[in-house]
Amino acid sequence: MWTMTEVSSLTGRLLVATPKLADPNFDRAVVLLLDHDAEGSLGVVLNRPTPVGVGDVLEPWAALAVPPQVVFQGGPVSLDSALGLAVIPGEPADGGAELLGWRRVHGAIGLVDLEAPPELLAAELGALRIFAGYSGWGPGQLEKELVDGAWYVVESEPGDVSAPDPEKLWRAVLRRQRSELAMVATYPDDPTLN
């Protein structure tokens, strides 16, 4: 049984879809958990770029987005809403207070207030990605999926948010694991052709 400590400790970690996860929304997905507690979980899929440019939907933020400068599909929930995820390297300049327009989620990774002027963060910003929609789980739903073997839970790195080749992130995250998970990175796209 999961304890509250275990539940809250997953914020900031990655969920990496196992090959047996059947949901097409999450085929080979890498999800960064932004919130995980007894009330449920929320995250964004880091490796689903869309053809829509950031400038087409949030023009003021386009220049700050890292390549590819496109909107990513964060998950199947609320696809009409945008969420900004930014990496702010180092410690905040004012000695620990949050930056205006940015809320720390885990380490150097935080959520951006997309209603705020981009100039508030421009000087501090290490990387920015824009997501349409998010991935959400109700109370206990993610824990059940974990017990069923749908996800691997691994540590995130700030560079995961801004991976220059997001389509290769699933294999890259698995390959860097110091366990048998590294071997899963070689799993064929279609095991029936193996």
C-alpha positions as CSV (number, residue, x, y, z in Angstrom):
1,M,0.0,0.0,0.0
2,W,1.2,3.5,-0.9
3,T,1.8,5.9,2.0
4,M,1.4,9.7,1.7
5,T,5.2,10.1,1.8
6,E,5.6,7.8,-1.2
7,V,2.8,9.6,-3.1
8,S,4.2,13.1,-2.6
9,S,7.7,12.0,-3.5
10,L,6.8,11.4,-7.1
11,T,6.4,15.2,-7.9
12,G,9.2,16.1,-10.2
13,R,9.9,12.5,-11.3
14,L,9.4,11.0,-14.7
15,L,6.8,8.4,-15.7
16,V,8.2,6.4,-18.6
17,A,5.6,4.3,-20.4
18,T,6.4,0.6,-20.4
19,P,6.1,-1.3,-23.6
20,K,3.0,-3.0,-22.3
21,L,1.0,0.3,-21.7
22,A,-1.8,0.0,-24.2
23,D,-3.2,3.5,-24.1
24,P,-2.3,5.2,-27.5
25,N,-2.2,8.6,-25.7
26,F,0.8,7.4,-23.8
27,D,2.6,5.1,-26.2
28,R,6.3,5.6,-25.4
29,A,5.5,8.7,-23.4
30,V,7.7,10.4,-21.0
31,V,5.6,12.3,-18.4
32,L,7.0,14.8,-16.0
33,L,4.9,14.8,-12.8
34,L,4.1,18.4,-11.8
35,D,1.9,17.5,-8.9
36,H,1.2,14.2,-7.1
37,D,-0.6,13.8,-3.8
38,A,-3.6,12.0,-2.3
39,E,-6.0,14.1,-4.5
40,G,-4.5,12.8,-7.7
41,S,-1.7,13.5,-10.2
42,L,-0.9,16.0,-12.9
43,G,1.9,16.0,-15.4
44,V,2.9,16.8,-19.0
45,V,4.1,14.5,-21.8
46,L,7.6,15.8,-22.7
47,N,8.0,14.0,-26.0
48,R,4.9,14.9,-28.1
49,P,5.7,17.9,-30.3
50,T,2.9,19.2,-32.5
51,P,3.2,21.0,-35.9
52,V,1.8,24.2,-34.3
53,G,4.5,26.9,-33.7
54,V,4.6,28.7,-30.3
55,G,4.4,31.9,-32.3
56,D,1.0,30.8,-33.8
57,V,-0.7,30.6,-30.3
58,L,1.5,32.6,-27.8
59,E,3.5,35.0,-29.9
60,P,4.9,37.0,-26.9
61,W,6.6,33.8,-25.6
62,A,7.8,32.5,-29.0
63,A,11.3,34.0,-28.8
64,L,11.9,32.4,-25.4
65,A,10.9,28.9,-26.4
66,V,13.7,26.4,-27.0
67,P,13.9,24.5,-30.3
68,P,11.9,22.9,-31.7
69,Q,9.8,26.1,-31.1
70,V,6.5,24.2,-31.3
71,V,3.6,23.5,-28.9
72,F,3.8,20.1,-27.3
73,Q,0.8,17.9,-26.5
74,G,1.0,17.6,-22.7
75,G,-1.7,15.0,-22.5
76,P,-5.3,14.3,-23.4
77,V,-6.9,16.6,-20.8
78,S,-7.9,20.2,-21.6
79,L,-6.2,20.4,-25.0
80,D,-7.5,24.0,-25.4
81,S,-5.4,25.3,-22.4
82,A,-1.8,26.1,-22.5
83,L,0.8,25.4,-19.8
84,G,4.4,26.8,-19.8
85,L,7.2,24.8,-18.2
86,A,10.5,26.6,-17.7
87,V,14.0,25.7,-16.3
88,I,15.6,28.5,-14.3
89,P,19.2,27.5,-13.6
90,G,20.9,28.2,-10.3
91,E,19.4,29.9,-7.3
92,P,17.0,32.9,-7.7
93,A,18.9,36.2,-7.7
94,D,17.0,37.5,-4.6
95,G,18.2,34.7,-2.4
96,G,15.5,32.1,-2.5
97,A,12.2,34.0,-3.2
98,E,10.3,32.8,-6.3
99,L,10.6,34.8,-9.4
100,L,7.5,36.8,-10.4
101,G,5.7,34.8,-13.1
102,W,7.3,31.4,-12.2
103,R,6.5,28.8,-9.6
104,R,9.0,26.1,-8.7
105,V,7.8,22.5,-9.1
106,H,11.0,20.6,-8.6
107,G,14.6,21.7,-8.6
108,A,15.2,24.1,-11.4
109,I,11.9,23.2,-13.1
110,G,8.8,25.4,-12.7
111,L,5.5,26.5,-14.1
112,V,5.3,29.8,-16.0
113,D,2.4,32.3,-15.7
114,L,1.7,32.7,-19.4
115,E,-0.5,35.8,-18.5
116,A,2.6,37.6,-17.2
117,P,4.8,39.6,-19.5
118,P,7.7,37.4,-20.8
119,E,10.2,40.1,-19.9
120,L,9.8,39.2,-16.2
121,L,11.5,35.9,-16.9
122,A,13.6,36.5,-20.0
123,A,16.9,37.2,-18.2
124,E,16.6,34.2,-15.8
125,L,15.2,31.7,-18.3
126,G,17.3,28.6,-19.2
127,A,14.6,26.8,-21.2
128,L,10.9,27.2,-22.0
129,R,8.4,24.7,-23.5
130,I,4.7,25.3,-24.1
131,F,2.2,22.5,-23.7
132,A,-1.4,22.2,-24.9
133,G,-3.3,20.1,-22.4
134,Y,-2.0,17.9,-19.6
135,S,-2.1,14.4,-18.2
136,G,-4.2,13.8,-15.2
137,W,-5.1,11.0,-12.8
138,G,-7.7,10.9,-10.1
139,P,-7.0,9.8,-6.5
140,G,-5.3,6.3,-6.5
141,Q,-5.5,6.0,-10.3
142,L,-1.8,6.4,-11.0
143,E,-0.9,4.2,-8.1
144,K,-3.1,1.4,-9.7
145,E,-1.3,1.9,-13.0
146,L,2.0,1.7,-11.3
147,V,1.0,-1.6,-9.6
148,D,-0.2,-2.9,-13.0
149,G,3.2,-2.2,-14.5
150,A,2.2,0.6,-16.9
151,W,5.0,3.0,-15.9
152,Y,8.6,3.1,-14.9
153,V,9.3,5.9,-12.3
154,V,12.7,7.4,-12.8
155,E,14.5,10.7,-11.8
156,S,14.1,13.7,-14.0
157,E,16.9,15.9,-15.2
158,P,16.4,19.6,-16.0
159,G,17.4,18.9,-19.6
160,D,14.5,16.6,-20.1
161,V,12.2,19.6,-20.4
162,S,14.2,21.0,-23.3
163,A,15.4,17.9,-25.0
164,P,16.4,19.1,-28.6
165,D,15.2,15.8,-30.1
166,P,12.0,15.0,-28.1
167,E,11.1,12.0,-30.2
168,K,14.2,10.2,-28.9
169,L,13.5,11.1,-25.2
170,W,11.9,7.8,-24.3
171,R,15.0,5.8,-25.4
172,A,17.4,8.4,-23.9
173,V,15.8,8.4,-20.5
174,L,15.7,4.6,-20.3
175,R,19.3,4.3,-21.6
176,R,20.7,6.5,-18.8
177,Q,19.2,4.3,-16.1
178,R,21.8,2.2,-14.1
179,S,19.6,-0.9,-14.1
180,E,17.9,-3.4,-16.3
181,L,15.7,-0.5,-17.5
182,A,18.6,0.5,-19.8
183,M,17.9,-2.6,-21.8
184,V,14.3,-1.6,-22.3
185,A,15.6,1.3,-24.5
186,T,16.3,-1.3,-27.2
187,Y,12.7,-2.6,-27.2
188,P,11.5,-2.6,-30.9
189,D,8.8,-0.2,-32.0
190,D,6.8,-3.2,-33.2
191,P,7.8,-6.4,-31.4
192,T,5.9,-8.6,-33.9
193,L,8.6,-7.7,-36.5
194,N,11.4,-8.9,-34.2
